[in-house]
Structures are given as C-alpha cells and as structure tokens.
Amino acid sequence: MAESRDQESLAHESIDAPTRELLQRFGWDTQSFEALRARLRAGAAESDNHIRGRVAPPEQGDVITLPAPGSAARRALEARGREALRTGLVGAVVLAGGMATRFGGVVKAGVEAVEGRTFLDLKLSDVARLAEREDARIPIYVMTSFATHDEVERLSRALETPRAPVRCFPQYISLRLAPDGSLFHEPSDGALSPYAPGHGDLSFALRRAGLLQDFVQKGGRFLYMSNVDNLGATLDPAVIGAHLESGKQITAEVVRKEKGDKGGAPARVDGVAQIVESFRFPDGFDQDSIPVFNTNSFVLDATTLDRDFPLTWFVVRKKVEGAEAIQFERLVGELTAFLPTAFLEVERQGADGRFQPVKDPPELEHRRAEITALLRARGVL
C-alpha cells in the first residue's frame, strides 16, 4: 500500500495545476492508473489484449434475425416494444464522447450531418418523435468526455423536450504514457496528454453520475445505446420487442460483414457467447468464419448494470505528433462476457438499414444520401 501511495504521489507531483483540476473534474481513477502503469513497466500490460480460453464461432441460434418490415413477426415485436415505451420502461443512451479530433477539432455531435441538422439534433429528435407518437416519456442520457462535455451539454439544452428530457454525463479521463511508463508529454509544447479511455466507461460513468439508479428507481428497465455518429441506429420498438422476446440481459445489433470491416464479432469463449474484438482473436482463428460483426448498438437491462464489471483494460498505441504514446481503454461490448446476450442481425443498408457510421468528413459525404433517405423513411426528417 505504501508503494502504491508513493507512486500516486509521484504522479501528482509532476502534474501541473490546470491538468490536475481537469482530471479531478472528470473522475480520474489514480488507483487504476498506477496499477496499469506498473503493468506497462513490467512488460505485462499487452498480454491482456489477447483473449484467454477456447474460441469458437457462434452456434446455431446465437444470432437471430430481425423480421422484415411489414411481416406479422415484425408487427408483433413492434407491439411489445411500444408497450414497453408507453409504460416508461425504456430510455436511450447516446455516446458522444471521445476526443473531438476527426472533424478538425470540432465536437462531432454538433457537426451538420444532413439537411442543416446536426448529429445530436437528429439522434435526440428521433427519440422525441417516438415519445410523442407513443404518448411516452423516454429519458435520454448522453455520455460525453472532457473534450466534448460542455459543448454537448449546451447543445442538448436547446434540443430536449418534456417527453424526451436529456441528461449529459461525462465518461472518465486518464493520461497517456510513454512506452517506458513515464507520463507522456506532447512534443510541440511539453504538455501532458489527457484522453478519454473508451466507451467501456458507460456503466461506471452512469453510476457515478447517479443516473442509472435514478432511471431504475423511476421504473426504467431498458436502455437503448448507440453512437451519436450512427444515424441508422434509431430507437425502434421492434428492436426493443426483440430484446424482450429473447429474455436476455443484453441484445447486441450485428450486421453482415463487408470487405474491410474491422470490429468485434459474436463468438463463443469457453462456451459463452460474447463480443470478441478483432484484435483479441487467437492467431490462426479464421474470423471470416463469422459472417456478422458488432455495430456497437445495444439494448441493456439497466437493472443488471449496477456492479463493478471487471472489464479488460486494453493497451492502445497511438502516434501523437509523431511520438509513440500508450493509452489504456475499456470497450462496452465486453459487457457481453458477463451478461447473457442475444445477437440480433439487422439490415445494414436501405430503408430498414441500421448501420451508417460516420467517423470523418469523407465518410459523411459518402453516406449522406443514404442517411437522408432512411431518416425520411422513418419520419425523423
């Protein structure tokens, strides 16, 4: 314990006052930071990037398909989902954190996506539209980061409605390290380099903000989570209905793979169906044997999230102004390793498409026409 306190003290001694204030505001976990730094120095940190256990493709029945629009099966799921909405069981979570770097330093949530409307406007309007249509109250929780929080909170205040109130809460913060475990300093000015440590912060940050407990105490049960930059992932009653039908604690939306796709995929690890990130698969495992991959859109049973999940801290190597930096990140998809999960295959493109991710301006230009068409088809535009 004394050694741990000494390490923590050394870290604080070398942190300037403004950075320390920023870290304190956004919940820096010094204990985890020092433990991870010790693992890096010992050369053991990256061993956690590789999954342990026997890995196999998903079994028959692990992946189910969302029925086609207009079918009797789809209508039945929609009816179950609408009832859950009307009885106050459903909330929405929008991930709008990260580092605000891919759109020229502008917070992506506030970037114009289509027809003069921002990503955040379209995500929140989708929920508000559904709440009005179903005579429901659907709270929205927006996870921000130290780099996006103030702007997203400002934008949200003007976009919320009585039926779709918005609460913003920040994910955690940490400091990049040099490969030798010392604090990383940016080459241009010598400043320390804070970063947002991944969307795996979700359940921890919801609890820290008191929002998870508040949602459940008010009768909430299910949270539909999606990225702010995936405008295809609208809040669909049929997806909620499919989650209810499965009886699982998580439903993960998956789509058919296309050439060049990178991301997690459903697999069985020692018999347990879960999302496995592409970099975690064992050498020699044929990832093409799994035809679908994770979209990072989930239905989560909120009543199961109030615990300290032992999510893995993954080592990520970054180039910052040409210098190598190390950061540790958690991924929300790893919750599927701890909670029974259904994998719901949804359409990727077209009017019923649910996967239109936009990571940078060229991708927005490429996808804008299709995003516009699907949002019009669903009444968001």
C-alpha positions in Angstrom: 0.0 0.0 0.0 2.8 2.4 0.9 4.4 1.8 -2.5 1.1 2.5 -4.3 0.7 5.7 -2.4 4.2 6.8 -3.3 3.6 6.1 -7.0 0.4 8.1 -6.8 2.2 11.0 -5.1 4.9 11.0 -7.8 2.3 11.1 -10.5 0.6 14.1 -8.8 3.9 15.9 -8.2 4.6 16.0 -11.9 1.1 17.2 -13.0 0.5 20.9 -13.4 -2.4 22.5 -11.6 -4.7 23.1 -14.6 -4.3 19.5 -15.7 -4.9 18.2 -12.2 -8.1 20.3 -12.0 -9.3 18.8 -15.3 -8.5 15.3 -14.1 -10.4 15.8 -10.8 -13.4 17.2 -12.6 -13.8 14.2 -14.9 -13.1 11.4 -12.4 -9.5 10.4 -12.9 -9.0 7.0 -11.2 -5.5 7.3 -9.9 -5.5 3.8 -8.4 -6.3 2.1 -11.7 -3.8 4.4 -13.5 -0.9 3.5 -11.2 -1.8 -0.3 -11.4 -1.9 -0.1 -15.2 1.4 1.9 -15.4 3.1 -0.7 -13.2 1.9 -3.5 -15.6 3.3 -1.5 -18.5 6.6 -1.1 -16.9 6.7 -4.8 -16.1 6.0 -5.6 -19.7 2.8 -7.4 -18.9 0.1 -5.0 -20.0 -0.4 -6.1 -23.6 -0.9 -9.7 -22.6 -4.5 -8.7 -21.7 -5.1 -7.7 -25.3 -5.3 -11.4 -26.2 -8.3 -13.4 -25.2 -7.9 -16.4 -23.0 -9.9 -19.6 -23.4 -11.3 -21.7 -26.2 -12.7 -19.5 -29.0 -15.3 -20.9 -31.5 -17.8 -19.3 -34.0 -21.3 -18.7 -32.7 -23.6 -21.7 -32.6 -26.9 -22.1 -34.3 -29.4 -19.9 -32.5 -26.9 -17.4 -31.1 -27.7 -14.9 -33.9 -31.3 -14.2 -34.6 -32.6 -12.1 -37.4 -34.9 -9.0 -37.1 -38.0 -9.9 -39.1 -38.7 -7.9 -42.3 -40.8 -4.7 -42.0 -44.5 -5.3 -42.5 -44.3 -9.0 -41.6 -46.5 -10.4 -38.9 -43.5 -11.3 -36.8 -42.2 -7.7 -37.0 -45.5 -6.2 -36.1 -45.7 -8.5 -33.0 -42.2 -7.3 -31.9 -43.2 -3.7 -32.5 -46.3 -4.1 -30.4 -44.2 -5.5 -27.5 -41.7 -2.6 -27.8 -44.4 0.1 -28.0 -46.0 -1.2 -24.8 -42.6 -1.0 -23.1 -42.2 2.5 -24.3 -45.7 3.6 -23.2 -45.2 2.1 -19.7 -41.9 4.0 -19.1 -39.6 1.0 -19.3 -37.3 2.4 -22.0 -34.5 5.1 -22.0 -31.9 6.0 -24.7 -28.2 6.4 -24.3 -26.2 8.3 -26.9 -22.4 8.0 -26.9 -20.9 11.4 -27.7 -17.6 11.3 -26.0 -14.1 10.7 -27.5 -11.5 13.3 -28.3 -13.2 15.6 -30.9 -10.4 15.3 -33.4 -11.8 13.7 -36.6 -13.8 16.8 -37.7 -11.0 19.3 -37.4 -11.2 19.7 -33.6 -15.0 20.4 -33.7 -17.2 18.3 -31.5 -18.8 15.8 -33.9 -22.2 15.9 -32.1 -22.5 19.5 -33.2 -21.5 18.9 -36.8 -24.1 19.3 -39.6 -25.0 15.8 -40.8 -27.9 16.2 -43.2 -30.2 19.0 -44.3 -28.7 21.5 -41.9 -29.2 19.4 -38.8 -26.5 18.1 -36.5 -25.8 14.6 -35.5 -27.0 15.3 -31.9 -30.2 17.0 -33.2 -31.1 14.0 -35.3 -30.4 11.5 -32.6 -32.4 13.4 -30.0 -35.2 14.2 -32.4 -35.6 10.6 -33.2 -36.3 9.8 -29.6 -38.6 12.8 -29.1 -40.6 11.9 -32.2 -41.2 8.4 -30.9 -42.1 9.6 -27.4 -44.7 12.0 -28.8 -46.1 9.3 -31.1 -46.4 6.7 -28.4 -47.5 9.2 -25.7 -44.5 8.1 -23.7 -41.7 9.7 -21.7 -38.3 8.5 -22.9 -35.3 9.9 -21.0 -32.1 10.4 -22.9 -28.6 10.1 -21.4 -25.7 11.4 -23.4 -22.3 10.2 -22.5 -19.7 12.9 -23.1 -16.0 13.3 -22.4 -13.8 16.1 -21.1 -13.2 17.1 -24.7 -17.0 17.3 -25.6 -18.9 17.7 -22.4 -19.5 21.5 -22.2 -20.5 21.8 -25.9 -22.7 18.7 -25.9 -24.4 19.9 -22.7 -25.0 23.3 -24.3 -26.5 21.8 -27.5 -28.7 19.4 -25.5 -30.4 22.1 -23.5 -31.9 23.5 -26.7 -32.9 20.1 -28.1 -34.6 18.4 -25.2 -38.4 18.2 -24.9 -40.7 17.4 -22.0 -41.3 13.9 -23.2 -37.6 13.4 -24.0 -35.6 15.1 -21.3 -31.8 15.0 -21.7 -29.1 14.5 -19.1 -25.4 14.6 -20.0 -22.8 12.8 -18.0 -19.1 12.5 -18.7 -17.0 9.4 -19.1 -13.7 9.2 -17.3 -10.4 10.6 -18.1 -6.8 9.5 -18.0 -3.3 10.5 -19.1 -1.2 9.0 -21.9 2.0 7.3 -21.0 5.3 6.9 -22.8 6.4 3.4 -23.7 8.6 3.3 -20.6 5.7 4.1 -18.3 6.6 7.7 -17.6 4.0 10.4 -18.2 3.8 11.3 -21.9 4.5 14.9 -22.9 3.3 16.2 -26.3 6.4 17.1 -28.4 5.3 20.5 -29.5 4.8 22.1 -26.1 5.7 19.6 -23.5 2.1 19.4 -22.2 0.6 16.3 -20.6 -1.8 14.4 -22.8 -5.2 13.6 -21.3 -7.5 11.2 -23.2 -10.9 9.6 -22.9 -10.4 5.9 -22.1 -13.2 4.3 -24.2 -16.9 3.7 -24.2 -16.4 0.8 -21.7 -16.8 3.6 -19.2 -20.6 3.6 -19.8 -21.9 1.6 -16.8 -19.3 3.1 -14.4 -20.0 6.6 -15.5 -23.8 6.2 -15.4 -23.4 5.0 -11.8 -21.0 7.8 -10.9 -23.5 10.4 -12.1 -26.4 8.8 -10.2 -28.3 8.4 -13.5 -28.5 4.6 -13.5 -30.0 4.5 -10.1 -32.4 7.3 -10.9 -33.6 5.6 -14.1 -34.3 2.3 -12.3 -35.9 3.9 -9.3 -38.4 5.7 -11.6 -39.4 2.4 -13.2 -36.9 2.3 -16.1 -35.7 -1.1 -17.2 -34.1 -1.0 -20.7 -31.5 1.4 -22.2 -31.0 1.5 -25.9 -27.4 2.6 -26.6 -26.0 3.8 -29.8 -23.2 6.1 -31.2 -24.0 9.7 -32.0 -22.4 9.2 -35.4 -24.6 6.2 -36.4 -27.8 7.8 -37.5 -29.2 4.5 -38.8 -29.4 3.3 -35.2 -32.8 4.8 -34.4 -34.9 3.8 -31.4 -37.0 1.1 -33.0 -39.8 -0.5 -31.0 -39.2 -3.8 -32.9 -35.6 -3.9 -31.5 -36.9 -3.4 -28.0 -39.5 -6.1 -28.7 -36.8 -8.5 -29.9 -34.9 -7.9 -26.7 -37.9 -8.7 -24.6 -38.6 -11.8 -26.7 -35.0 -13.1 -26.2 -35.2 -13.0 -22.4 -31.5 -12.0 -22.3 -29.9 -9.1 -20.4 -28.2 -7.6 -23.5 -29.2 -7.5 -27.1 -26.3 -6.6 -29.5 -27.1 -5.5 -33.0 -24.9 -7.1 -35.7 -24.8 -6.8 -39.4 -23.3 -8.8 -42.3 -19.7 -8.2 -42.9 -18.3 -6.3 -45.9 -14.8 -6.2 -47.2 -12.6 -4.1 -45.0 -14.8 -4.2 -41.9 -12.9 -4.0 -38.6 -14.5 -4.6 -35.3 -15.8 -7.1 -32.8 -17.9 -10.2 -33.7 -20.0 -12.6 -31.8 -18.1 -15.7 -30.8 -18.1 -18.4 -28.1 -15.4 -18.2 -25.5 -15.3 -21.4 -23.3 -18.9 -21.9 -24.4 -20.2 -18.3 -23.6 -21.5 -16.3 -26.5 -20.0 -12.7 -26.4 -18.5 -9.9 -28.5 -14.8 -10.5 -29.2 -12.8 -7.6 -30.6 -10.9 -8.4 -33.8 -7.5 -7.8 -32.2 -8.3 -10.3 -29.5 -8.9 -13.4 -31.6 -6.2 -16.0 -31.4 -3.6 -16.2 -34.1 -4.8 -18.5 -36.8 -8.5 -18.1 -36.0 -10.5 -17.6 -39.2 -12.5 -14.5 -38.4 -14.2 -14.9 -41.8 -16.0 -18.0 -40.3 -18.2 -15.4 -38.5 -20.3 -13.6 -41.1 -21.5 -10.8 -38.9 -19.9 -8.1 -36.8 -20.8 -5.8 -34.0 -22.3 -2.4 -34.7 -21.9 -1.0 -31.1 -25.7 -0.6 -30.7 -27.1 -2.5 -27.7 -30.3 -2.9 -25.6 -29.1 -3.1 -22.0 -31.1 -4.3 -19.0 -30.4 -1.4 -16.6 -31.1 -3.4 -13.6 -28.1 -5.6 -14.2 -25.6 -2.8 -14.6 -25.1 -1.6 -11.1 -21.9 -3.5 -10.4 -18.2 -3.2 -10.9 -17.6 -5.3 -14.1 -14.0 -6.5 -14.4 -13.7 -5.1 -17.9 -10.3 -5.5 -19.5 -8.0 -2.5 -19.9 -6.6 -2.8 -23.5 -3.3 -1.3 -24.5 -3.6 1.1 -27.4 -0.5 2.5 -29.1 -1.0 6.0 -30.6 1.1 8.4 -32.6 0.8 11.9 -31.1 2.8 14.4 -33.1 4.9 11.6 -34.4 5.8 10.3 -31.0 4.5 7.0 -29.6 2.1 7.2 -26.7 0.3 4.4 -24.7 -3.2 4.6 -23.6 -5.5 2.1 -21.9 -9.1 1.7 -23.0 -12.2 -0.3 -22.0 -14.9 -1.3 -24.5 -18.6 -1.5 -23.8 -19.0 -4.7 -25.9 -17.1 -6.7 -23.3 -20.2 -6.5 -21.0 -21.5 -9.4 -23.1 -18.8 -11.6 -21.5 -20.6 -11.1 -18.1 -24.3 -10.8 -19.0 -26.4 -13.3 -21.1 -26.6 -11.8 -24.6 -28.7 -12.1 -27.7 -27.2 -11.2 -31.1 -29.8 -9.5 -33.4 -28.9 -9.4 -37.1 -30.3 -6.2 -38.6 -30.2 -4.8 -42.1 -27.1 -2.8 -42.8 -28.4 -0.5 -45.6 -31.6 0.6 -47.2 -34.8 1.9 -45.7 -34.5 -0.6 -42.8 -30.7 -0.2 -42.5 -29.3 0.4 -39.1 -25.6 0.8 -39.6 -24.4 4.1 -41.2 -21.3 5.0 -39.1 -19.6 8.3 -39.8 -16.1 8.6 -38.5 -14.8 11.5 -40.6 -15.9 14.1 -43.2 -15.2 11.9 -46.3 -17.4 9.1 -44.8 -20.1 11.6 -44.2 -20.1 12.7 -47.8 -20.1 9.1 -48.9 -23.1 8.2 -46.7 -25.1 11.4 -46.7 -27.6 10.4 -49.4 -28.4 7.1 -47.8 -28.7 8.6 -44.3 -31.1 11.2 -45.6 -33.3 8.6 -47.3 -33.5 6.3 -44.3 -34.3 9.2 -41.9 -37.0 10.4 -44.2 -38.5 6.9 -44.4 -38.6 6.8 -40.6 -40.1 10.2 -40.2 -37.1 11.8 -38.4 -36.7 14.2 -41.3 
